[in-house]
């Protein structure tokens, strides 16, 4: 299994930019663009706190791009 960790816009080591674009929709699209850029098929996404919201929104928007997996 390959693990890819990334920061959301304006967080951690990511570049700073227009704060008006720090939205859930933009983060979901960033996540999908990264998945495509890396040439990955279906993924398992793990997120905590806001990252969990991004992961769930991404899975809801792009369901065929996910392996179904849940850990509670």
N, CA, C and O atoms as a GROMACS GRO file, in nm:
protein
  288
    1UNK      N    1   0.083  -0.117   0.000
    1UNK     CA    2   0.000   0.000   0.000
    1UNK      C    3   0.088   0.124   0.000
    1UNK      O    4   0.190   0.128   0.069
    2UNK      N    5   0.051   0.221  -0.076
    2UNK     CA    6   0.121   0.349  -0.081
    2UNK      C    7   0.043   0.451   0.001
    2UNK      O    8  -0.080   0.457  -0.010
    3UNK      N    9   0.110   0.529   0.082
    3UNK     CA   10   0.046   0.633   0.161
    3UNK      C   11   0.087   0.768   0.104
    3UNK      O   12   0.205   0.795   0.084
    4UNK      N   13  -0.012   0.852   0.076
    4UNK     CA   14   0.012   0.987   0.027
    4UNK      C   15  -0.051   1.082   0.127
    4UNK      O   16  -0.171   1.073   0.156
    5UNK      N   17   0.028   1.173   0.180
    5UNK     CA   18  -0.020   1.273   0.275
    5UNK      C   19  -0.010   1.409   0.209
    5UNK      O   20   0.091   1.442   0.148
    6UNK      N   21  -0.115   1.488   0.220
    6UNK     CA   22  -0.108   1.622   0.164
    6UNK      C   23  -0.176   1.722   0.256
    6UNK      O   24  -0.268   1.686   0.331
    7UNK      N   25  -0.130   1.845   0.250
    7UNK     CA   26  -0.190   1.954   0.327
    7UNK      C   27  -0.297   2.021   0.242
    7UNK      O   28  -0.284   2.030   0.120
    8UNK      N   29  -0.402   2.067   0.306
    8UNK     CA   30  -0.504   2.145   0.236
    8UNK      C   31  -0.448   2.284   0.206
    8UNK      O   32  -0.349   2.327   0.266
    9UNK      N   33  -0.513   2.353   0.115
    9UNK     CA   34  -0.471   2.488   0.078
    9UNK      C   35  -0.448   2.575   0.202
    9UNK      O   36  -0.533   2.584   0.291
   10UNK      N   37  -0.332   2.639   0.205
   10UNK     CA   38  -0.302   2.733   0.313
   10UNK      C   39  -0.271   2.668   0.446
   10UNK      O   40  -0.256   2.739   0.546
   11UNK      N   41  -0.261   2.537   0.452
   11UNK     CA   42  -0.235   2.466   0.578
   11UNK      C   43  -0.099   2.399   0.572
   11UNK      O   44  -0.049   2.367   0.464
   12UNK      N   45  -0.039   2.378   0.687
   12UNK     CA   46   0.088   2.306   0.694
   12UNK      C   47   0.194   2.366   0.603
   12UNK      O   48   0.225   2.485   0.613
   13UNK      N   49   0.249   2.284   0.514
   13UNK     CA   50   0.356   2.329   0.424
   13UNK      C   51   0.305   2.374   0.288
   13UNK      O   52   0.386   2.403   0.200
   14UNK      N   53   0.174   2.380   0.269
   14UNK     CA   54   0.122   2.423   0.139
   14UNK      C   55   0.142   2.573   0.121
   14UNK      O   56   0.154   2.648   0.218
   15UNK      N   57   0.143   2.614  -0.003
   15UNK     CA   58   0.160   2.757  -0.034
   15UNK      C   59   0.038   2.836   0.012
   15UNK      O   60  -0.073   2.783   0.017
   16UNK      N   61   0.059   2.958   0.045
   16UNK     CA   62  -0.050   3.047   0.082
   16UNK      C   63  -0.109   3.105  -0.046
   16UNK      O   64  -0.040   3.118  -0.147
   17UNK      N   65  -0.236   3.138  -0.041
   17UNK     CA   66  -0.302   3.193  -0.158
   17UNK      C   67  -0.424   3.272  -0.118
   17UNK      O   68  -0.434   3.320  -0.005
   18UNK      N   69  -0.514   3.286  -0.211
   18UNK     CA   70  -0.638   3.360  -0.191
   18UNK      C   71  -0.726   3.285  -0.091
   18UNK      O   72  -0.775   3.176  -0.121
   19UNK      N   73  -0.747   3.342   0.027
   19UNK     CA   74  -0.824   3.273   0.131
   19UNK      C   75  -0.970   3.249   0.089
   19UNK      O   76  -1.036   3.162   0.146
   20UNK      N   77  -1.020   3.323  -0.008
   20UNK     CA   78  -1.155   3.300  -0.057
   20UNK      C   79  -1.167   3.164  -0.124
   20UNK      O   80  -1.277   3.112  -0.141
   21UNK      N   81  -1.053   3.105  -0.162
   21UNK     CA   82  -1.053   2.973  -0.228
   21UNK      C   83  -1.023   2.860  -0.129
   21UNK      O   84  -1.003   2.746  -0.172
   22UNK      N   85  -1.020   2.888  -0.001
   22UNK     CA   86  -1.000   2.785   0.101
   22UNK      C   87  -1.137   2.729   0.138
   22UNK      O   88  -1.187   2.752   0.248
   23UNK      N   89  -1.197   2.655   0.047
   23UNK     CA   90  -1.332   2.603   0.068
   23UNK      C   91  -1.333   2.451   0.061
   23UNK      O   92  -1.238   2.390   0.010
   24UNK      N   93  -1.439   2.392   0.110
   24UNK     CA   94  -1.454   2.247   0.103
   24UNK      C   95  -1.454   2.202  -0.043
   24UNK      O   96  -1.387   2.105  -0.077
   25UNK      N   97  -1.528   2.271  -0.128
   25UNK     CA   98  -1.532   2.234  -0.270
   25UNK      C   99  -1.393   2.238  -0.334
   25UNK      O  100  -1.357   2.147  -0.408
   26UNK      N  101  -1.317   2.342  -0.307
   26UNK     CA  102  -1.182   2.353  -0.363
   26UNK      C  103  -1.092   2.240  -0.312
   26UNK      O  104  -1.013   2.184  -0.388
   27UNK      N  105  -1.104   2.207  -0.183
   27UNK     CA  106  -1.023   2.100  -0.128
   27UNK      C  107  -1.060   1.965  -0.187
   27UNK      O  108  -0.973   1.881  -0.210
   28UNK      N  109  -1.188   1.942  -0.212
   28UNK     CA  110  -1.231   1.818  -0.277
   28UNK      C  111  -1.172   1.810  -0.418
   28UNK      O  112  -1.121   1.705  -0.458
   29UNK      N  113  -1.179   1.920  -0.491
   29UNK     CA  114  -1.124   1.920  -0.627
   29UNK      C  115  -0.972   1.906  -0.626
   29UNK      O  116  -0.916   1.842  -0.715
   30UNK      N  117  -0.905   1.964  -0.527
   30UNK     CA  118  -0.760   1.945  -0.513
   30UNK      C  119  -0.727   1.798  -0.490
   30UNK      O  120  -0.633   1.745  -0.548
   31UNK      N  121  -0.806   1.733  -0.405
   31UNK     CA  122  -0.782   1.592  -0.375
   31UNK      C  123  -0.800   1.506  -0.500
   31UNK      O  124  -0.721   1.416  -0.526
   32UNK      N  125  -0.904   1.534  -0.577
   32UNK     CA  126  -0.927   1.459  -0.701
   32UNK      C  127  -0.817   1.488  -0.803
   32UNK      O  128  -0.772   1.396  -0.872
   33UNK      N  129  -0.774   1.612  -0.814
   33UNK     CA  130  -0.666   1.646  -0.907
   33UNK      C  131  -0.536   1.574  -0.868
   33UNK      O  132  -0.463   1.528  -0.955
   34UNK      N  133  -0.509   1.565  -0.738
   34UNK     CA  134  -0.389   1.494  -0.693
   34UNK      C  135  -0.399   1.345  -0.726
   34UNK      O  136  -0.302   1.285  -0.772
   35UNK      N  137  -0.516   1.285  -0.702
   35UNK     CA  138  -0.536   1.143  -0.735
   35UNK      C  139  -0.511   1.119  -0.883
   35UNK      O  140  -0.442   1.024  -0.920
   36UNK      N  141  -0.567   1.206  -0.967
   36UNK     CA  142  -0.548   1.192  -1.112
   36UNK      C  143  -0.402   1.214  -1.150
   36UNK      O  144  -0.347   1.137  -1.230
   37UNK      N  145  -0.338   1.317  -1.095
   37UNK     CA  146  -0.198   1.348  -1.125
   37UNK      C  147  -0.106   1.230  -1.093
   37UNK      O  148  -0.011   1.203  -1.166
   38UNK      N  149  -0.135   1.161  -0.983
   38UNK     CA  150  -0.054   1.047  -0.943
   38UNK      C  151  -0.089   0.920  -1.021
   38UNK      O  152  -0.024   0.817  -1.005
   39UNK      N  153  -0.192   0.928  -1.104
   39UNK     CA  154  -0.231   0.814  -1.186
   39UNK      C  155  -0.290   0.699  -1.105
   39UNK      O  156  -0.276   0.583  -1.141
   40UNK      N  157  -0.358   0.733  -0.996
   40UNK     CA  158  -0.413   0.631  -0.908
   40UNK      C  159  -0.552   0.590  -0.951
   40UNK      O  160  -0.630   0.672  -1.002
   41UNK      N  161  -0.583   0.464  -0.931
   41UNK     CA  162  -0.719   0.415  -0.950
   41UNK      C  163  -0.797   0.444  -0.823
   41UNK      O  164  -0.773   0.545  -0.757
   42UNK      N  165  -0.891   0.355  -0.788
   42UNK     CA  166  -0.967   0.376  -0.665
   42UNK      C  167  -0.875   0.382  -0.543
   42UNK      O  168  -0.774   0.311  -0.536
   43UNK      N  169  -0.910   0.469  -0.449
   43UNK     CA  170  -0.826   0.492  -0.331
   43UNK      C  171  -0.904   0.463  -0.203
   43UNK      O  172  -1.026   0.453  -0.203
   44UNK      N  173  -0.830   0.448  -0.095
   44UNK     CA  174  -0.885   0.448   0.040
   44UNK      C  175  -0.842   0.580   0.100
   44UNK      O  176  -0.724   0.613   0.099
   45UNK      N  177  -0.936   0.656   0.152
   45UNK     CA  178  -0.904   0.788   0.206
   45UNK      C  179  -0.928   0.788   0.356
   45UNK      O  180  -1.030   0.739   0.404
   46UNK      N  181  -0.833   0.843   0.428
   46UNK     CA  182  -0.842   0.854   0.574
   46UNK      C  183  -0.823   1.000   0.610
   46UNK      O  184  -0.727   1.063   0.566
   47UNK      N  185  -0.912   1.054   0.689
   47UNK     CA  186  -0.899   1.192   0.732
   47UNK      C  187  -0.951   1.209   0.873
   47UNK      O  188  -1.039   1.136   0.917
   48UNK      N  189  -0.896   1.305   0.943
   48UNK     CA  190  -0.945   1.337   1.077
   48UNK      C  191  -0.987   1.483   1.078
   48UNK      O  192  -0.936   1.565   1.002
   49UNK      N  193  -1.081   1.514   1.164
   49UNK     CA  194  -1.132   1.649   1.178
   49UNK      C  195  -1.175   1.703   1.041
   49UNK      O  196  -1.254   1.637   0.973
   50UNK      N  197  -1.127   1.817   1.000
   50UNK     CA  198  -1.166   1.873   0.870
   50UNK      C  199  -1.126   1.782   0.755
   50UNK      O  200  -1.196   1.774   0.654
   51UNK      N  201  -1.014   1.713   0.768
   51UNK     CA  202  -0.971   1.618   0.664
   51UNK      C  203  -1.073   1.507   0.644
   51UNK      O  204  -1.089   1.458   0.532
   52UNK      N  205  -1.140   1.467   0.750
   52UNK     CA  206  -1.246   1.368   0.739
   52UNK      C  207  -1.363   1.421   0.659
   52UNK      O  208  -1.424   1.348   0.581
   53UNK      N  209  -1.394   1.549   0.678
   53UNK     CA  210  -1.502   1.611   0.600
   53UNK      C  211  -1.465   1.616   0.452
   53UNK      O  212  -1.549   1.590   0.366
   54UNK      N  213  -1.341   1.649   0.422
   54UNK     CA  214  -1.294   1.653   0.283
   54UNK      C  215  -1.301   1.513   0.223
   54UNK      O  216  -1.347   1.496   0.110
   55UNK      N  217  -1.255   1.413   0.298
   55UNK     CA  218  -1.257   1.275   0.249
   55UNK      C  219  -1.400   1.229   0.220
   55UNK      O  220  -1.426   1.166   0.118
   56UNK      N  221  -1.493   1.259   0.311
   56UNK     CA  222  -1.633   1.219   0.290
   56UNK      C  223  -1.695   1.291   0.172
   56UNK      O  224  -1.767   1.231   0.092
   57UNK      N  225  -1.666   1.420   0.159
   57UNK     CA  226  -1.721   1.497   0.047
   57UNK      C  227  -1.664   1.447  -0.086
   57UNK      O  228  -1.735   1.441  -0.186
   58UNK      N  229  -1.536   1.412  -0.086
   58UNK     CA  230  -1.473   1.359  -0.207
   58UNK      C  231  -1.537   1.225  -0.244
   58UNK      O  232  -1.567   1.202  -0.361
   59UNK      N  233  -1.557   1.138  -0.146
   59UNK     CA  234  -1.620   1.008  -0.171
   59UNK      C  235  -1.763   1.024  -0.223
   59UNK      O  236  -1.806   0.948  -0.309
   60UNK      N  237  -1.835   1.122  -0.170
   60UNK     CA  238  -1.973   1.146  -0.215
   60UNK      C  239  -1.976   1.201  -0.357
   60UNK      O  240  -2.065   1.166  -0.435
   61UNK      N  241  -1.881   1.284  -0.391
   61UNK     CA  242  -1.878   1.346  -0.524
   61UNK      C  243  -1.823   1.251  -0.630
   61UNK      O  244  -1.866   1.255  -0.746
   62UNK      N  245  -1.727   1.166  -0.592
   62UNK     CA  246  -1.660   1.076  -0.686
   62UNK      C  247  -1.666   0.931  -0.636
   62UNK      O  248  -1.560   0.871  -0.614
   63UNK      N  249  -1.783   0.873  -0.618
   63UNK     CA  250  -1.791   0.739  -0.559
   63UNK      C  251  -1.714   0.629  -0.633
   63UNK      O  252  -1.662   0.540  -0.566
   64UNK      N  253  -1.704   0.629  -0.766
   64UNK     CA  254  -1.630   0.520  -0.830
   64UNK      C  255  -1.479   0.523  -0.804
   64UNK      O  256  -1.408   0.427  -0.834
   65UNK      N  257  -1.431   0.631  -0.748
   65UNK     CA  258  -1.287   0.645  -0.726
   65UNK      C  259  -1.242   0.598  -0.588
   65UNK      O  260  -1.128   0.620  -0.547
   66UNK      N  261  -1.334   0.531  -0.517
   66UNK     CA  262  -1.305   0.486  -0.381
   66UNK      C  263  -1.327   0.338  -0.364
   66UNK      O  264  -1.418   0.280  -0.423
   67UNK      N  265  -1.242   0.278  -0.281
   67UNK     CA  266  -1.270   0.146  -0.228
   67UNK      C  267  -1.354   0.171  -0.104
   67UNK      O  268  -1.321   0.258  -0.024
   68UNK      N  269  -1.460   0.097  -0.087
   68UNK     CA  270  -1.542   0.115   0.033
   68UNK      C  271  -1.472   0.051   0.150
   68UNK      O  272  -1.438  -0.067   0.148
   69UNK      N  273  -1.452   0.130   0.253
   69UNK     CA  274  -1.384   0.083   0.372
   69UNK      C  275  -1.422   0.176   0.487
   69UNK      O  276  -1.426   0.298   0.469
   70UNK      N  277  -1.450   0.121   0.600
   70UNK     CA  278  -1.490   0.204   0.713
   70UNK      C  279  -1.422   0.153   0.840
   70UNK      O  280  -1.415   0.032   0.863
   71UNK      N  281  -1.375   0.243   0.920
   71UNK     CA  282  -1.313   0.208   1.046
   71UNK      C  283  -1.372   0.298   1.154
   71UNK      O  284  -1.356   0.420   1.148
   72UNK      N  285  -1.439   0.241   1.247
   72UNK     CA  286  -1.501   0.320   1.355
   72UNK      C  287  -1.436   0.294   1.485
   72UNK      O  288  -1.475   0.351   1.586
   0.00000   0.00000   0.00000
